[in-house]
């Protein structure tokens, strides 16, 4: 039978919640301890969870760590690592609204739309949002997935979705896994190239938004477009 108390003699978070404490009152390491479930003979589940959060610098860092890397930690293994990733995935799905007809008229709306699916990604992901003449989103497509430092983008792939959907404008977006907001030289060159292609095709590039876990940067608002 699993010990109901930690090494300090306090009840574990699962037992506290069963006794009436609200889940939302739990700390980050308490929540992780509920998911992990058990510790080892050397350390209880609370100490194990605290160690993981310290090593990966919090929940966001843990969410961006691969299953097999997490599994290599003493006391975790593949089963617990899958549980941890499953918990993060449930959270992402709760705040994602699939099929929601979104009105996109500013970069904040782009960030709110894409954050649930782009948060904590380890590599850059480049997306195109196709809009109709009322600024309603009619297509949200992944164009490329690059390394941590670059995503390879071709105008043909970007505008193919807009042409197929009869879009009247596009917004492009990509994430910076490092959290750095400033656009790179490649970001600026790619944006300019797509802007010129849009003029030729007749489907204007309305904005380019860089996404991080906590902030965004709009090329239009920043004077890059």
Number of C-alpha atoms within 10 A of each C-alpha: 3 7 12 13 17 16 13 7 8 10 14 20 26 19 13 16 16 10 9 8 13 11 15 9 11 16 11 14 22 19 19 23 23 20 20 21 19 19 20 12 7 8 14 20 25 24 16 22 26 16 15 20 17 13 11 15 11 15 17 14 15 20 21 17 17 13 19 12 11 21 16 12 14 10 18 21 15 15 11 18 21 19 16 21 19 14 14 16 14 11 12 16 12 9 13 16 12 8 9 10 11 15 15 19 14 15 22 15 12 24 23 14 19 20 20 18 14 23 19 22 18 19 19 22 23 22 23 23 24 28 26 18 10 11 17 16 22 19 18 18 14 15 21 18 16 15 12 15 12 19 20 14 17 13 16 10 13 25 23 10 20 23 15 9 14 14 22 18 23 27 21 23 25 24 30 25 22 15 15 15 17 13 16 12 9 13 17 14 12 17 21 15 13 21 20 14 18 19 11 10 10 12 20 19 24 18 23 28 24 25 28 23 18 9 13 23 20 22 21 15 13 9 7 13 15
